[in-house]
Amino acid sequence: MEISLRDLPLLTFLDRVRKAIIRSALVVAALAAAAWFVTDRILELLLGLYDGVEALVYVHVAESFMTRLKLAAITGVVAGMPWILWQVYSVVAPLVPKSLRRSGVGLLCSAALLFYAGLLFALYGVLPLALRFFLSFGGDYVEPMIRIDGLVGFAVSFALPFGIIFQLPVVVYFLGRMGLVSAEGLRRYRKYSIFVIFVVAAILTPADVFSQFMMAIPLMVLYELSIVLVRTAERRQVRPSED
C-alpha cells in the first residue's frame, strides 16, 4: 500500500528513524571493535601512499591511541555502509511508489558499489598524486615528519567526500524515475552544473586547485553518466496511474 508523508504519523516515522539509527549504530560499533585489531595494517596501507615517508610521528601522549580509535570508528562506518544504506531505505520505503520500490535493492547495491569505488579512486588514484604534489614543496633541505593524526585526517578528508559524490548517478536516476528531473533539463543546465561542480569540489577538498580539479573531473563524468541514466529512467517514469 502506498503511503504519503502526510498519511504517515509523525511518531511512527520518528520511531522508524530511531530504530534505524540504533540498528546502524550497533553494527558500526561491532565493526569498529573488530577494526581496532587491524589498525596497524590499515596505517601501513595508508603510509604506503606517502612516497618517501617511512615512519609516522606523534607529539601528544594520547595522540596515537585516539587516532587509532578514530580510524577504527571510520573503518566501522565504511565497512557498514551497505547496512546503513539499507536502514535508510527501510525508513523511506513506505513513501516510495511501488513501481520504484521494486528496483530499490538494485539502487542500494549501486549506491554501495559507487561509494566504495569513490573511496578506492580517492585513495589509490587521487591521494598519491596530491601527496606527491604537496610534499614536493619541501625541497632538498626539509624532511617531512608526518603525524599519525595528520595522515589519517588527510586521507579521510579526501576519501569520504569522493565516496559521497560518487552517489550522483544513483540520486539523479532516482529523481528521474520520480519525474523530478529530465535528461533534457540536465543537458540544458550543463554549464551551470559544471560551475556548481567546481564550487562543491572547492568546498569538499583542501584549498588547492589541484585537488579541486581531481574531484571536479570525475564529477563531470558522473554528471554525463547521470544524463544517460535519466534518459533510461524516463522510459520507466512513475505515472499517477501506477501509484
Number of C-alpha atoms within 10 A of each C-alpha: 7 11 14 11 12 8 9 12 11 11 9 10 14 12 13 16 17 13 13 20 14 12 15 20 16 11 18 24 17 13 20 23 16 15 22 18 12 15 18 12 11 18 16 14 12 17 19 14 18 19 12 12 14 12 14 17 14 15 10 8 8 9 15 17 13 12 19 22 17 18 23 24 21 19 22 22 20 20 17 20 20 19 18 21 17 18 20 17 19 15 17 14 17 17 18 18 20 17 15 18 16 11 11 18 12 12 20 18 15 15 23 23 17 21 24 21 16 22 24 16 17 25 21 13 13 19 22 18 19 19 15 14 13 12 17 10 9 11 9 7 6 9 11 14 12 16 16 21 20 14 18 20 14 15 18 17 14 22 22 20 20 28 22 15 22 25 20 17 25 21 14 23 26 21 16 25 24 19 16 11 17 20 20 12 10 18 13 11 10 16 11 10 15 16 12 13 22 19 13 17 24 18 12 18 21 15 11 11 12 16 20 20 16 18 23 22 15 17 23 16 11 18 22 16 15 21 23 14 19 26 17 15 21 17 10 15 20 18 12 7 5 10 13
